[in-house]
Amino acid sequence: MNREDDQRDPRNLGTAAADRFADWQYPVIEDGKPTKYNWVVQHKDNLRLGYKTDIGAFTYINAKYGVTIEDHVQIGSHCAVYSVSTIDNKTGPVVLKRNCRIGTHSTIMPGVTVGENAVVGGHSFVNRNVGEGAVVVGVPAKGRW
């Protein structure tokens, strides 16, 4: 399946979402500076950004040890994605798998993978892996893993 087929596949995106991303282009990312959508990346060379991603304003991504955001991922505003934590010195790549959703004001900690089609509810703190199709919420995030 190529990208054109993918964007028309109703299992992947609703009609409104497909229309919303019809003219999507990769954003210009400068290290430590807000994009035109007002989200910021540090260590941009270690960020892998997928196709037709949606990252909300005021989101911070620290990609020092690698952050991968796969195709069709949505991240709400005011989120934080950390591949390094200065509080407990944990490090590790973060992977947000295809079509997952991260609710507004959520935090993803180092070494975490959020599975394909998973949903993280708003204001959640994710410090362990989230399985494919899981729905989690809370501090720390819990739910149907």
N, C-alpha and C positions, 0 to 999 in steps of 0.2 A: 504494500500500500504506500503510495507516495503522499507528500504533504497536501496536494490538492484534493486527493480522495479523502484524506484524513479530516480536513476541515469541513467537508460536506457530510461526513458520517454522523448521523444523529445520536449515535451512542456516545460520541466523544464531546459534542458541543450542541447545545440547543440552538435554534435558529437565531435568536436574539444575540447570543454570544458569538456565533459564527459571523453575523453581520458586523458586530462590534469590532471584530478583529480583521475585517476584510482588508484594510490598508495597513496592517501591523508591520512595523519595521524594527529591527534591532536598535535599541537606544544607544546613544553615545554615552560611554561611561568613562569618567575621569576619576582617578584615584582620590578618594576623600572629598569629592565635590558632588553636590546634588545633580542628579540627572534632570532633564526637563520635566520629569514627573515627580521631582523632589524626593527621591530616595538616594541613599549614599552607599557606596562600596569602598571598603579599605582592602588593599591587596588585590586589586581588580584582575591581575594576571592569573590569579588562582580561582577565578569565577568562571564557571561554564554555564551560560545562559541559554535555555532552550527557546524553541520557536513559539510565538504567540503566548508569551508569559505576561502576567499582569501583576505588577508590584505596586502596592499602594504608597501614597505619599508618606514621608517621614519614617520609612522603614530603613533600618541600618543592617548592612551585611558585612561581617568581618570574615573574609575569605583567606586568611593567612595560611591555614592548613587545608584549604580547598572547600569550595561550595559548588555543588552542581544543582542547578534548577532545570529540570527537564521540561519538555514541551507541555504547553497548556496549563502550567501551574499558576495558581492565583494566590497571592499573598496580600492580606489586608494592610491597611494603613497602620503606622506606628508599631510595626513588628520589629523583632531583632533576631538575626540569625548569626550565631557565633560558632566559628571553628576553633576558637580559643577562648578560655575563660580565665580572667585574671584573678578571680576570687578563689578558685580551687585548683588552678593550674592545669585543668583538663584541656586536652587538644584532640582534634580529630576532624576528618572531613564530614561535612553535612551533605546529605543527598535528599532532595525533594523530588520524588518520583512523579512521573507523568500524571497529569490531571488531578494532582492533590490540591487541597484547599487549606490555607492557613488563615484563621480568623484574625480580625483586627486586634492589636495590642498583645499578640502572642509572642513567646520567646522560644526559640529552638536552640538547644545547647550543643556543644561539640560532640562529634561522633554519632549523631542521630541520623537515621534514615526514616523518612516519612513515606510510606508505601503508595503505590499507584492507586488513584481514586480515593485515598483516605481524606478525612476531614478532621481538622483540628479546630475546635470551637474557640471563639474569641476569648481573650484574656487568659489563655492557657500557657502553662510552663511545661515544655516537652523536654524531658531529660533521659528518655529511652526510646528505642525504635517503635514506630507505629506501623502496624501491618497493613497489607493491601486491603483497601476497602473499609478500614476501621474508622470508627467515629470516636474521638476522644475529646475530653474537656476537663479543665480544672488545673489546680496547682497542688501537686504535680498532676499532669494530664492523666486521666484514667478513663476507661470506657471499654468498648468492645474492640479488643486488640486483635 
